[in-house]
Amino acid sequence: MGDRADAAAVVWDPALLGYDLGGDHPFNPVRLELTIRLARALGVLDGVEFLAPQPADDHDLERVHDGGYLAAVKEAPGVSWDVGHGLGTSDNPVFDRMHAASALVVGGSLVAAKAIAAGTVDRAVSIAGGLHHAMRDRAAGFCVYNDCAVAISWLLDNGFDRVAYIDVDVHHGDGVQAAFYDDPRVLTVSLHQHPATLWPGTGSVTELGTGAAQGTSVNIPLPPGTRDPAWLRAFHATVPSLLAAFRPQVLVTQCGVDTHEEDPLADLSLSVDGHREIYRTLRDLANRHAGGKWLATGGGGYQLLRVVPRSWTHLLATALDRDIPVDTPLPAEWVSTVRKAAPRAELPLSMGDHRPTSFEPWGGGISDPVDTAIHDVRAAVFPLHGLDPDDPRD
């Protein structure tokens, strides 16, 4: 591990566990608590002082949400009838102090953005964030307020003219795309399971942005069963060239880990090793194309014990330049904590899944469905950025 405790800011406060959809809802905040416990046990957070979030105020929330929607969220816990706006559904149940808890998650990503803008750090991580499905006037996909979009909007008003957003969650980053679909200052890139096979059913290659923003909405839909090497080939065949052409001043990423092969809600087949490689790639791209400035959020991930804590501990470690080898054993104290809560859980032994992540770079041909996706994305988007879709060097 490196010894730079100030390489990145880490946003954390136990109050963030209050974003709790209740019961057996898959979006369980225990995944956050176990991540912080694991990172601490491995020494990743030694010497790191957490940034404590404050709830986002209405002014910042209204950057991307309607005032009427905010009012509905505030009133919903005390209302016994259907409040609409996507609230009160099985995906987005109403819960106590919903507005306060949701605003605090947004505040976490905002304080991360502010630390980067102030020059205090170049990188900041808000693992409780990544609520990328929330729309202007409705909740969706377990997301009440869209912290990613609020943070990007704030950055645009505070010294940044070009922001690149990369979403590696298994589900399409639809809420962030919608927020900036006509804004040429924001490049949104989403790699996700093909929309014909997974909710929310959006994120096709043809969703490109409108007006002056045409080409700044990029979608890379991948077939079910895609593994690390093919996922990484698709990423490297598209994203670095687009970032080089767009020249962002800051990189914002949604780092959902529901792409994992064990995730119960989706069908991609990535590993924790692959997640680690994705984070290292994002760090490198931020250094090469965004002056080192990187704001990382969490997102989806529903294998609460075996996957999320390990993957997001790798995210924290990567941002802090304290990379953890995948063969590092899980600390006994962390395993003991999990065993007390889930004595029958079968836990991994190390910080990796022992899966291969090396890949053959795309060479221009089409030999499988992932290559087809690469070809289609490049054909649709690259010419809009002055890039040659048929030249693998672009």
C-alpha positions in Angstrom: 0.0 0.0 0.0 1.0 3.6 -0.5 1.4 6.0 2.4 -0.6 9.0 1.2 -3.5 9.4 3.6 -4.6 12.5 1.7 -4.7 11.0 -1.8 -8.5 11.2 -1.7 -11.4 12.3 0.4 -13.7 9.6 1.7 -17.3 10.6 2.5 -18.8 8.7 5.4 -21.1 9.1 8.4 -23.1 6.3 10.0 -26.2 8.5 9.5 -26.0 7.5 5.8 -27.3 4.1 6.9 -30.7 5.9 7.3 -31.3 5.5 3.6 -33.1 2.2 4.4 -35.9 1.0 2.2 -36.9 -1.5 4.9 -37.8 -5.1 5.3 -36.2 -7.5 2.8 -35.7 -4.8 0.2 -32.5 -5.6 -1.8 -31.1 -2.1 -1.3 -29.9 -2.9 2.2 -27.5 -0.3 3.9 -25.6 -3.1 5.6 -23.5 -3.3 2.5 -22.2 0.2 3.3 -21.4 -0.7 6.9 -19.6 -3.9 5.9 -17.6 -2.0 3.3 -16.3 0.5 5.8 -15.6 -2.3 8.3 -13.6 -4.2 5.8 -11.7 -1.2 4.5 -10.8 -0.4 8.1 -9.7 -3.9 8.9 -7.4 -4.0 5.9 -5.8 -0.6 6.9 -7.2 1.1 3.8 -8.6 3.9 5.9 -5.7 4.4 8.3 -5.1 8.1 8.8 -8.1 9.1 6.6 -10.4 11.7 8.1 -13.9 11.2 6.7 -15.8 14.1 5.1 -19.1 14.3 6.9 -22.0 15.2 4.7 -24.7 17.7 5.4 -28.2 17.2 3.9 -28.5 18.9 0.5 -30.9 21.9 0.7 -33.8 22.4 -1.6 -31.9 24.9 -3.8 -29.4 22.2 -4.7 -32.0 19.4 -5.0 -34.0 21.6 -7.4 -31.0 21.7 -9.7 -32.4 18.4 -11.1 -35.8 17.8 -9.3 -39.1 19.7 -9.4 -40.2 21.5 -6.3 -43.5 19.6 -6.4 -41.6 16.3 -6.3 -39.6 17.5 -3.2 -42.8 18.4 -1.5 -44.2 14.9 -2.2 -41.1 13.2 -0.8 -41.3 15.3 2.4 -45.0 14.6 2.9 -45.0 10.9 1.9 -44.2 9.3 5.2 -47.3 10.9 6.8 -49.6 10.2 3.9 -51.8 7.1 3.8 -52.9 7.4 0.2 -51.0 7.0 -3.1 -48.6 10.0 -3.3 -47.6 9.2 -6.9 -44.2 10.3 -8.3 -43.1 6.6 -8.2 -43.3 6.6 -4.4 -44.9 3.8 -2.4 -44.1 1.1 -4.9 -42.2 -2.2 -4.2 -39.1 -0.7 -5.7 -39.4 2.7 -3.9 -41.4 2.2 -0.7 -42.0 5.1 1.5 -39.9 5.1 4.7 -39.5 7.2 7.8 -37.5 10.4 7.3 -37.2 9.7 3.6 -36.5 13.2 2.6 -33.8 13.7 5.2 -32.1 10.4 4.5 -32.2 11.0 0.7 -31.0 14.6 1.0 -28.0 13.4 3.1 -26.9 11.0 0.4 -27.0 13.9 -2.1 -25.1 16.0 0.5 -22.4 13.3 0.5 -21.8 13.5 -3.2 -21.9 17.3 -3.0 -19.3 17.5 -0.3 -17.1 15.3 -2.4 -17.6 17.6 -5.4 -16.8 20.7 -3.3 -13.6 19.1 -2.0 -12.4 18.6 -5.5 -13.5 22.0 -6.7 -11.7 23.6 -3.7 -8.5 21.8 -4.7 -8.3 20.1 -1.3 -8.0 16.7 -3.0 -8.2 15.5 -6.6 -10.2 12.5 -5.8 -13.3 11.9 -3.6 -15.4 8.8 -2.9 -19.0 8.7 -1.8 -20.0 5.0 -1.6 -23.5 5.8 -0.3 -24.1 7.8 -3.5 -24.8 6.6 -7.1 -28.6 6.9 -7.0 -28.6 7.3 -10.8 -32.2 6.4 -11.6 -34.1 9.2 -9.9 -35.8 11.5 -12.4 -36.9 15.1 -12.2 -40.3 14.4 -10.9 -40.2 10.8 -9.7 -38.4 8.1 -7.8 -37.2 5.0 -9.7 -35.0 2.0 -9.2 -34.5 2.4 -5.5 -33.5 6.0 -6.0 -35.3 9.0 -4.5 -32.9 11.9 -5.3 -30.2 11.8 -8.0 -27.0 12.7 -6.2 -24.9 12.1 -9.3 -26.8 14.6 -11.4 -26.9 17.2 -8.5 -23.2 17.0 -8.0 -22.5 17.4 -11.8 -24.9 20.4 -11.9 -23.1 21.9 -9.0 -19.7 21.4 -10.6 -20.9 23.1 -13.8 -21.8 26.2 -11.7 -18.5 26.2 -9.8 -15.6 26.3 -12.2 -16.1 23.3 -14.5 -17.1 23.6 -18.1 -16.8 19.9 -19.2 -17.8 17.0 -17.0 -17.5 13.4 -18.1 -19.8 10.9 -16.3 -19.1 7.1 -16.6 -21.6 4.6 -15.3 -20.5 1.0 -14.9 -23.6 -0.2 -13.0 -25.4 -3.2 -14.6 -28.5 -1.0 -15.1 -28.6 1.9 -17.6 -27.7 5.3 -16.0 -31.0 6.7 -17.2 -31.6 9.5 -14.7 -28.2 11.1 -15.2 -28.6 10.8 -19.0 -32.0 12.4 -18.9 -30.8 15.3 -16.7 -28.1 16.3 -19.3 -29.5 14.9 -22.5 -29.4 18.4 -24.1 -26.3 19.7 -22.4 -23.1 19.6 -24.4 -21.0 20.3 -21.4 -21.7 16.8 -20.0 -20.6 13.5 -21.6 -22.6 10.6 -20.1 -21.3 7.1 -20.8 -23.2 4.1 -19.6 -22.0 0.4 -19.9 -24.9 -1.8 -18.9 -26.7 -5.1 -19.6 -28.7 -4.9 -22.9 -32.0 -3.0 -22.4 -34.0 -5.8 -24.1 -33.0 -8.0 -21.2 -33.1 -5.8 -18.1 -34.9 -2.9 -16.4 -35.2 0.0 -17.1 -35.3 -1.0 -20.8 -33.4 2.1 -22.0 -29.8 2.7 -23.0 -29.8 1.8 -26.6 -26.9 2.8 -28.9 -29.3 5.3 -30.7 -29.8 7.4 -27.6 -27.2 10.1 -28.5 -28.4 13.4 -27.0 -30.2 16.2 -28.7 -29.3 19.5 -30.3 -25.8 20.7 -29.6 -25.4 17.8 -27.2 -25.8 15.1 -29.9 -23.0 12.6 -29.4 -22.6 13.4 -25.7 -24.9 10.6 -24.6 -23.1 7.3 -25.1 -24.6 3.8 -24.4 -22.8 0.5 -24.6 -25.3 -2.3 -24.1 -23.7 -5.7 -23.4 -25.3 -9.2 -23.7 -26.1 -11.2 -20.6 -23.2 -13.4 -19.5 -20.5 -10.9 -20.4 -17.4 -11.6 -18.4 -14.5 -9.4 -17.4 -12.3 -9.7 -20.5 -15.1 -8.9 -22.9 -16.5 -6.1 -20.7 -13.0 -4.6 -20.5 -12.5 -4.9 -24.3 -15.7 -3.0 -24.9 -14.7 -0.3 -22.4 -11.2 0.2 -23.8 -12.5 0.2 -27.4 -14.8 3.1 -26.8 -14.3 5.1 -23.6 -10.7 6.3 -23.7 -11.0 7.7 -27.2 -14.2 9.6 -26.3 -12.6 11.1 -23.2 -9.6 12.2 -25.2 -11.8 13.9 -27.7 -14.2 15.5 -25.1 -11.3 16.7 -22.8 -13.2 16.7 -19.5 -12.0 18.7 -16.5 -13.4 16.2 -14.0 -14.5 12.6 -14.1 -17.6 11.5 -12.2 -18.3 7.8 -12.0 -21.1 5.6 -10.8 -19.5 2.4 -9.6 -22.4 -0.1 -9.1 -21.2 -3.6 -8.6 -24.4 -5.4 -9.6 -22.5 -6.5 -12.7 -21.0 -9.4 -10.6 -21.8 -12.9 -11.6 -23.4 -13.6 -8.2 -25.7 -10.6 -8.2 -29.3 -11.7 -7.8 -30.9 -8.9 -9.8 -29.0 -9.1 -13.2 -27.2 -11.3 -15.6 -23.7 -10.0 -16.4 -20.8 -12.2 -15.1 -18.0 -9.9 -13.9 -15.9 -10.7 -10.8 -14.4 -8.7 -7.9 -11.1 -8.9 -9.8 -12.8 -7.3 -12.8 -14.3 -4.5 -10.6 -10.8 -3.8 -9.2 -9.4 -3.5 -12.7 -12.3 -1.2 -13.7 -11.4 1.2 -10.8 -7.7 1.2 -11.7 -8.7 2.0 -15.3 -10.9 4.9 -14.2 -8.1 6.2 -12.0 -5.8 6.1 -14.9 -8.3 7.8 -17.2 -8.9 10.6 -14.7 -5.1 11.1 -14.5 -4.7 11.1 -18.3 -7.8 13.1 -19.4 -9.2 15.0 -16.4 -6.2 16.4 -14.6 -6.5 13.6 -12.0 -9.9 14.9 -10.8 -12.2 12.0 -10.0 -15.4 11.8 -8.0 -16.6 8.2 -7.5 -19.9 7.1 -6.1 -21.4 3.7 -5.3 -24.6 2.5 -6.8 -26.2 -0.9 -7.2 -24.9 -4.2 -5.8 -27.1 -6.8 -4.1 -24.8 -9.7 -3.1 -24.5 -7.9 0.3 -21.9 -10.1 2.0 -19.7 -11.8 -0.6 -19.4 -9.1 -3.2 -20.2 -5.4 -2.3 -17.9 -5.0 0.7 -14.9 -6.4 -1.2 -15.5 -4.5 -4.4 -16.1 -1.2 -2.8 -13.1 -1.7 -0.5 -11.1 -2.0 -3.7 -12.7 1.3 -4.9 -11.7 3.1 -1.7 -8.2 1.6 -1.9 -7.8 2.5 -5.6 -8.8 6.1 -5.0 -6.4 6.3 -2.0 -3.5 4.8 -4.0 -3.5 1.9 -1.5 -4.2 -0.9 -4.0 -4.9 -4.3 -2.5 -3.7 -7.5 -4.2 -6.6 -9.8 -5.0 -5.0 -12.6 -3.1 -5.1 -10.7 0.2 -6.9 -12.8 2.8 -10.1 -11.5 4.3 -9.3 -10.2 7.9 -10.4 -12.6 10.6 -12.1 -9.8 12.6 -14.3 -8.8 9.6 -15.2 -12.5 8.9 -16.1 -12.8 12.6 -18.4 -9.8 12.4 -20.2 -11.2 9.4 -20.5 -14.6 11.0 -22.3 -13.2 14.0 -25.0 -11.7 11.7 -25.1 -14.5 9.2 -23.6 -17.7 10.7 -24.5 -19.8 7.6 -23.1 -17.5 5.0 -20.4 -18.9 2.8 -17.8 -16.3 2.6 -14.8 -16.0 0.2 -11.3 -16.4 1.5 -9.6 -13.5 -0.2 -10.1 -10.1 -1.8 -10.5 -11.6 -5.3 -12.5 -14.3 -7.2 -9.4 -15.6 -9.0 -10.9 -14.7 -12.4 -8.9 -13.7 -15.5 -9.1 -10.0 -16.5 -6.7 -9.8 -19.3 -8.3 -9.1 -22.7 -7.5 -9.0 -26.4 -8.0 -5.3 -27.6 -10.6 -4.8 -30.2 -9.1 -5.0 -33.7 -11.9 -3.9 -35.8 -13.6 -7.2 -36.6 -16.8 -8.8 -35.3 -16.5 -12.3 -33.8 -19.1 -12.2 -31.0 -22.0 -10.1 -29.6 -19.7 -7.8 -27.6 -17.8 -7.0 -30.8 -21.1 -6.1 -32.4 -21.9 -3.7 -29.6 -18.5 -2.1 -30.0 -18.9 -1.7 -33.7 -22.4 -0.2 -33.3 -21.4 2.2 -30.6 -18.4 3.4 -32.5 -20.4 3.8 -35.7 -23.0 5.9 -34.0 -20.9 8.1 -31.8 -17.3 8.3 -33.0 -18.0 10.5 -36.1 -19.8 13.0 -33.9 -16.5 13.5 -32.1 -14.3 13.6 -35.2 -13.1 10.0 -34.6 -12.8 7.2 -37.2 -15.1 4.4 -36.1 -13.3 1.8 -38.2 -9.7 2.6 -37.0 -8.9 0.7 -33.8 -6.3 3.3 -33.1 -9.0 5.9 -32.5 
